[in-house]
Amino acid sequence: MLSEPRSGRLAAWGNALLAGLVSPDEAASAAVGEDAVHRVEGVPGESAPVGLTLALGRLRGLGVSGLRVALPAPGHPLGLSGPPEFNARALEAEEAVVCQGAALGLVPEVSEAGPEGDVHVEVLWHCLPVREAPPADVPSLGEAERELAEALREATEALTRLDVAGSGPVAEAAIDAYRARATASRGRDVLAPGYPPRAVRVLELAQRVGALVSLATAHGHGGAVSASEMSARALALRPVERTARRAQVAAYNAFVEERGAR
């Protein structure tokens, strides 16, 4: 989770564009990132998919004043407000962007094309109606930061007590790779212009905590030697992953929250 979700990039740079802090082309280029192309289908007034620059312009013309992120998981509709059809598609994609100022949302559909070693990623965003209601389970930045620190401390204590930390050469190599990525990420543009420093700090911590959770669950069961210990490990990590997702959403949505508070 060191790399940001596509919905996060689109919301962050879309918000910077809506605030007049970056140009349309700069926002679209940053949102696309390393993907080959992003297009948006279902934009009101457009009969065919259009590029991000045009889509963001159309949304602004429809009254969109901000973009929020949703990162739902099974049993946890984080950032969603309905209707069920939109929620289902967002849950399948595990992410979405919800517009403020117009009852619309965007869900990415990712596809790959090209031969092995030269694969190009293309993204088609589906623009769909949403329910205008408060998003589910989104904390404030302050709440997210406190929850993240507490969850990380509790999980560390639990895993240490259970003696199920990752072990072996595969896990050690993965940890070394994680540390290298974390070091390389320092100083990069974590969020777009206009975001408060606290949002950057919360997002960086949430991404690193999420990466460590992924690392812990992707390389076997560490020192766990029984089914009960493996279950205990999973129970210790589950709330940390949930808290990291909540913190990410709070960070990406901070731009909209701060502008609304002014």
C-alpha positions as CSV (number, residue, x, y, z in Angstrom):
1,M,0.0,0.0,0.0
2,L,3.0,2.3,-0.4
3,S,1.6,3.2,-3.8
4,E,-1.5,5.4,-3.6
5,P,-4.8,4.1,-4.9
6,R,-6.0,5.5,-8.3
7,S,-9.0,7.1,-6.6
8,G,-6.6,8.9,-4.3
9,R,-4.5,10.3,-7.1
10,L,-7.7,11.4,-9.0
11,A,-9.3,13.0,-6.0
12,A,-6.1,14.8,-4.8
13,W,-5.2,16.3,-8.1
14,G,-8.8,16.9,-9.1
15,N,-9.2,18.9,-5.9
16,A,-6.1,20.9,-6.7
17,L,-7.5,21.6,-10.1
18,L,-10.9,22.6,-8.7
19,A,-9.2,25.0,-6.4
20,G,-7.2,26.6,-9.2
21,L,-3.9,25.4,-7.9
22,V,-2.8,23.4,-11.0
23,S,-3.7,23.3,-14.7
24,P,-6.1,20.8,-16.2
25,D,-3.3,19.1,-18.1
26,E,-1.1,18.9,-15.0
27,A,-4.0,17.4,-12.9
28,A,-4.8,14.8,-15.5
29,S,-1.2,13.8,-16.0
30,A,-0.6,13.4,-12.3
31,A,-3.8,11.4,-11.9
32,V,-2.9,9.0,-14.7
33,G,0.6,8.4,-13.2
34,E,2.3,5.4,-14.7
35,D,-0.8,4.1,-16.4
36,A,-1.1,4.3,-20.2
37,V,-4.4,6.1,-20.3
38,H,-7.4,7.0,-18.2
39,R,-10.9,7.7,-19.8
40,V,-14.3,8.4,-18.2
41,E,-17.5,7.0,-19.5
42,G,-21.0,8.1,-18.5
43,V,-20.1,11.8,-18.0
44,P,-23.4,13.8,-18.3
45,G,-23.6,15.4,-21.8
46,E,-21.0,13.0,-23.3
47,S,-22.2,10.1,-25.4
48,A,-18.8,8.3,-25.4
49,P,-15.8,8.0,-23.1
50,V,-13.7,11.1,-22.8
51,G,-10.2,11.9,-21.4
52,L,-9.6,13.1,-17.8
53,T,-9.0,16.7,-18.7
54,L,-12.4,17.0,-20.4
55,A,-14.2,14.9,-17.8
56,L,-12.9,17.1,-14.9
57,G,-14.0,20.2,-16.8
58,R,-17.4,18.8,-17.4
59,L,-17.8,17.8,-13.7
60,R,-16.7,21.3,-12.6
61,G,-19.4,22.7,-15.0
62,L,-22.0,20.5,-13.3
63,G,-21.2,22.1,-10.0
64,V,-18.7,19.7,-8.6
65,S,-16.6,21.6,-5.9
66,G,-14.6,18.7,-4.4
67,L,-13.7,15.1,-4.7
68,R,-13.8,12.5,-1.9
69,V,-12.2,9.0,-1.7
70,A,-13.9,5.8,-0.7
71,L,-11.9,2.6,0.1
72,P,-14.5,0.0,0.9
73,A,-13.9,-3.6,1.9
74,P,-16.4,-6.5,2.6
75,G,-18.4,-5.5,5.6
76,H,-16.9,-2.0,5.7
77,P,-18.4,0.5,3.2
78,L,-15.8,3.1,4.0
79,G,-16.5,6.4,2.4
80,L,-19.7,5.3,0.6
81,S,-23.2,6.8,0.8
82,G,-25.1,4.7,-1.7
83,P,-27.1,3.8,-3.7
84,P,-26.6,0.0,-3.5
85,E,-25.7,-0.3,-7.2
86,F,-22.8,2.2,-6.8
87,N,-21.7,0.7,-3.5
88,A,-21.5,-2.8,-5.1
89,R,-19.3,-1.5,-8.0
90,A,-17.1,0.4,-5.6
91,L,-16.7,-2.6,-3.4
92,E,-15.7,-4.8,-6.4
93,A,-13.1,-2.2,-7.4
94,E,-12.2,-1.6,-3.7
95,E,-12.1,2.1,-4.3
96,A,-14.1,5.0,-5.7
97,V,-14.3,8.8,-6.0
98,V,-17.4,10.6,-4.8
99,C,-18.2,14.1,-6.0
100,Q,-19.2,17.0,-3.7
101,G,-21.7,19.4,-5.3
102,A,-23.2,16.9,-7.7
103,A,-24.7,13.5,-7.1
104,L,-22.1,11.6,-9.1
105,G,-19.3,9.1,-8.3
106,L,-16.5,7.5,-10.3
107,V,-15.4,3.8,-10.1
108,P,-12.3,2.6,-11.9
109,E,-12.2,-0.5,-14.1
110,V,-8.6,-1.5,-14.7
111,S,-7.4,-3.6,-17.7
112,E,-4.0,-4.6,-19.0
113,A,-2.9,-5.0,-22.6
114,G,0.3,-5.9,-24.4
115,P,2.8,-8.8,-24.3
116,E,4.6,-9.9,-21.2
117,G,7.3,-7.5,-20.2
118,D,5.5,-4.6,-22.0
119,V,2.1,-4.5,-20.4
120,H,0.1,-1.3,-20.5
121,V,-2.5,-0.5,-17.9
122,E,-5.6,1.3,-19.0
123,V,-8.3,2.6,-16.7
124,L,-11.9,3.3,-17.6
125,W,-13.7,5.3,-14.9
126,H,-17.5,4.8,-14.8
127,C,-19.4,7.9,-13.9
128,L,-22.5,6.9,-11.9
129,P,-25.2,8.5,-9.8
130,V,-24.7,8.5,-6.0
131,R,-26.8,9.3,-3.0
132,E,-26.2,12.7,-1.5
133,A,-25.6,11.7,2.1
134,P,-22.8,11.7,4.7
135,P,-20.1,9.1,3.7
136,A,-19.8,6.0,5.9
137,D,-17.3,5.7,8.8
138,V,-14.9,8.5,7.7
139,P,-12.9,10.0,10.7
140,S,-11.4,13.4,11.0
141,L,-7.7,13.8,10.5
142,G,-7.0,14.1,14.2
143,E,-9.1,11.0,14.9
144,A,-7.4,9.0,12.2
145,E,-3.9,10.0,13.4
146,R,-4.7,8.9,17.0
147,E,-6.4,5.7,15.9
148,L,-3.5,4.8,13.7
149,A,-0.9,5.2,16.4
150,E,-3.0,3.2,18.9
151,A,-3.7,0.4,16.5
152,L,-0.1,0.1,15.5
153,R,1.0,0.0,19.1
154,E,-1.6,-2.6,20.0
155,A,-0.8,-4.8,17.0
156,T,2.9,-4.7,17.7
157,E,2.4,-5.7,21.3
158,A,0.0,-8.5,20.3
159,L,2.4,-9.9,17.6
160,T,5.4,-9.7,19.9
161,R,3.4,-11.5,22.6
162,L,2.3,-14.2,20.2
163,D,5.9,-14.5,18.8
164,V,4.5,-14.7,15.2
165,A,6.7,-12.0,13.5
166,G,7.8,-12.8,10.0
167,S,10.8,-15.1,9.9
168,G,13.0,-16.8,7.3
169,P,15.0,-15.6,4.3
170,V,11.9,-14.8,2.2
171,A,10.3,-12.6,4.9
172,E,13.7,-10.9,5.7
173,A,14.2,-10.1,2.0
174,A,10.7,-8.6,1.8
175,I,11.4,-6.5,4.9
176,D,14.6,-5.2,3.4
177,A,12.7,-4.3,0.2
178,Y,10.0,-2.5,2.2
179,R,12.6,-0.5,4.0
180,A,14.3,0.5,0.7
181,R,10.9,1.6,-0.7
182,A,10.1,3.6,2.4
183,T,13.4,5.4,2.2
184,A,13.0,6.1,-1.5
185,S,9.5,7.5,-0.9
186,R,10.7,10.2,1.5
187,G,10.4,13.6,0.0
188,R,8.1,12.6,-2.9
189,D,4.9,14.4,-3.6
190,V,2.5,12.4,-1.4
191,L,-0.5,14.7,-2.1
192,A,-1.3,17.4,-4.5
193,P,-0.8,21.1,-3.8
194,G,-3.2,22.6,-1.3
195,Y,-3.4,19.8,1.2
196,P,-2.5,20.5,4.8
197,P,0.8,19.1,6.2
198,R,-1.1,17.0,8.7
199,A,-2.9,15.2,5.8
200,V,0.5,14.4,4.2
201,R,1.8,13.0,7.5
202,V,-1.3,10.9,8.2
203,L,-1.3,9.5,4.6
204,E,2.4,8.6,4.7
205,L,2.0,6.7,8.0
206,A,-1.2,5.0,6.8
207,Q,0.5,3.8,3.6
208,R,3.5,2.4,5.5
209,V,1.3,0.7,8.1
210,G,-0.8,-0.8,5.3
211,A,2.4,-2.0,3.5
212,L,3.6,-3.7,6.7
213,V,0.2,-5.4,7.1
214,S,0.4,-6.6,3.5
215,L,4.0,-7.8,4.2
216,A,2.9,-9.7,7.3
217,T,0.1,-11.5,5.5
218,A,1.8,-12.1,2.2
219,H,4.8,-14.1,3.4
220,G,3.4,-17.2,5.1
221,H,2.6,-17.2,8.8
222,G,5.9,-16.1,10.3
223,G,6.6,-17.9,13.5
224,A,3.0,-19.1,13.9
225,V,3.0,-22.9,14.4
226,S,-0.6,-23.7,15.1
227,A,-4.0,-22.8,13.7
228,S,-4.9,-20.9,16.9
229,E,-1.7,-18.8,16.6
230,M,-2.4,-18.1,12.9
231,S,-5.9,-17.0,13.8
232,A,-4.6,-14.8,16.6
233,R,-2.2,-13.1,14.1
234,A,-5.0,-12.4,11.7
235,L,-7.2,-11.0,14.4
236,A,-4.3,-8.7,15.5
237,L,-3.7,-7.4,12.0
238,R,-7.3,-7.0,10.8
239,P,-8.1,-3.8,12.8
240,V,-4.8,-2.3,11.9
241,E,-5.5,-2.7,8.1
242,R,-9.0,-1.2,8.7
243,T,-7.6,1.7,10.6
244,A,-5.0,2.3,7.9
245,R,-7.7,2.5,5.2
246,R,-9.7,4.9,7.4
247,A,-6.7,7.1,7.8
248,Q,-6.0,7.1,4.1
249,V,-9.6,8.3,3.3
250,A,-9.4,11.0,6.0
251,A,-6.1,12.3,4.5
252,Y,-7.4,12.4,0.9
253,N,-10.7,14.0,2.0
254,A,-9.0,16.6,4.2
255,F,-8.9,19.1,1.3
256,V,-12.6,19.1,1.0
257,E,-13.2,19.1,4.8
258,E,-10.8,22.1,5.3
259,R,-12.4,24.1,2.5
260,G,-15.9,23.4,3.9
261,A,-14.8,24.6,7.3
262,R,-13.7,28.0,6.1
